[in-house]
Amino acid sequence: MKVRFHKTLYLKTAIDEAIVAFEDAADMTRSSETGHTVVDIRPRDPHEDADEVAGEFMNYVLGGTIAKRGNQ
Protein backbone atom coordinates (compact mmCIF):
# COMPACT_ATOMS: atom_id res chain seq x y z
CA MET A 1 0.00 0.00 0.00
CA LYS A 2 1.37 3.41 -0.94
CA VAL A 3 0.79 6.50 1.17
CA ARG A 4 1.68 10.02 0.08
CA PHE A 5 2.80 12.86 2.32
CA HIS A 6 2.74 16.38 0.90
CA LYS A 7 6.21 17.86 1.33
CA THR A 8 4.94 21.25 2.51
CA LEU A 9 2.84 19.66 5.27
CA TYR A 10 4.86 16.72 6.60
CA LEU A 11 8.47 16.82 7.78
CA LYS A 12 10.95 14.42 6.22
CA THR A 13 12.45 13.77 9.65
CA ALA A 14 9.04 12.68 10.99
CA ILE A 15 8.65 10.27 8.07
CA ASP A 16 12.16 8.89 8.62
CA GLU A 17 11.49 8.36 12.33
CA ALA A 18 8.21 6.59 11.59
CA ILE A 19 9.96 4.24 9.16
CA VAL A 20 12.43 3.28 11.89
CA ALA A 21 9.64 2.89 14.48
CA PHE A 22 7.66 0.57 12.18
CA GLU A 23 10.56 -1.49 10.83
CA ASP A 24 9.49 -4.58 12.83
CA ALA A 25 5.91 -4.35 11.57
CA ALA A 26 6.43 -3.63 7.87
CA ASP A 27 8.89 -3.41 5.03
CA MET A 28 8.90 0.13 3.69
CA THR A 29 10.36 1.88 0.70
CA ARG A 30 10.48 5.67 0.46
CA SER A 31 10.47 7.50 -2.86
CA SER A 32 9.76 10.99 -4.09
CA GLU A 33 7.19 12.38 -6.48
CA THR A 34 6.59 15.98 -7.37
CA GLY A 35 5.44 17.60 -4.15
CA HIS A 36 5.13 14.33 -2.21
CA THR A 37 7.14 11.80 -0.28
CA VAL A 38 5.73 8.35 -1.02
CA VAL A 39 6.08 5.39 1.33
CA ASP A 40 5.23 1.90 0.12
CA ILE A 41 4.16 -0.15 3.16
CA ARG A 42 4.09 -3.96 3.13
CA PRO A 43 3.21 -5.61 6.47
CA ARG A 44 5.63 -8.39 7.43
CA ASP A 45 2.82 -10.50 8.89
CA PRO A 46 0.57 -11.70 6.03
CA HIS A 47 -2.39 -11.74 8.44
CA GLU A 48 -1.92 -8.07 9.32
CA ASP A 49 -4.36 -5.61 7.72
CA ALA A 50 -2.33 -3.33 5.40
CA ASP A 51 -4.85 -0.50 5.81
CA GLU A 52 -4.52 -0.65 9.59
CA VAL A 53 -0.72 -0.62 9.50
CA ALA A 54 -0.77 2.27 7.02
CA GLY A 55 -3.23 4.20 9.19
CA GLU A 56 -1.08 3.77 12.28
CA PHE A 57 1.99 4.79 10.28
CA MET A 58 0.28 7.94 8.97
CA ASN A 59 -0.83 8.87 12.51
CA TYR A 60 2.74 8.43 13.73
CA VAL A 61 4.05 10.72 10.97
CA LEU A 62 1.38 13.31 11.74
CA GLY A 63 2.16 13.23 15.45
CA GLY A 64 5.89 13.55 14.78
CA THR A 65 5.35 16.46 12.43
CA ILE A 66 3.15 18.28 14.94
CA ALA A 67 5.64 17.73 17.75
CA LYS A 68 8.59 18.91 15.70
CA ARG A 69 6.80 21.98 14.33
CA GLY A 70 5.80 22.89 17.88
CA ASN A 71 9.49 22.92 18.83
CA GLN A 72 10.50 25.30 16.03
RAGIDA-V520424 format. One record per residue. RES is the residue in one letter. BURIAL is + if it has 16 or more other ideal C-beta (glycine too) atoms within 10 Angstrom, else -. Layout:
res	burial
RES	BURIAL
RES	BURIAL
This chain:
res	burial
M	-
K	-
V	+
R	-
F	+
H	-
K	-
T	-
L	-
Y	+
L	+
K	-
T	-
A	+
I	+
D	-
E	+
A	+
I	+
V	-
A	-
F	+
E	-
D	-
A	-
A	+
D	-
M	+
T	-
R	-
S	-
S	-
E	-
T	-
G	-
H	+
T	+
V	-
V	+
D	-
I	+
R	-
P	+
R	-
D	-
P	-
H	-
E	-
D	-
A	-
D	-
E	-
V	+
A	+
G	-
E	+
F	+
M	+
N	-
Y	+
V	+
L	-
G	-
G	+
T	+
I	-
A	-
K	-
R	-
G	-
N	-
Q	-
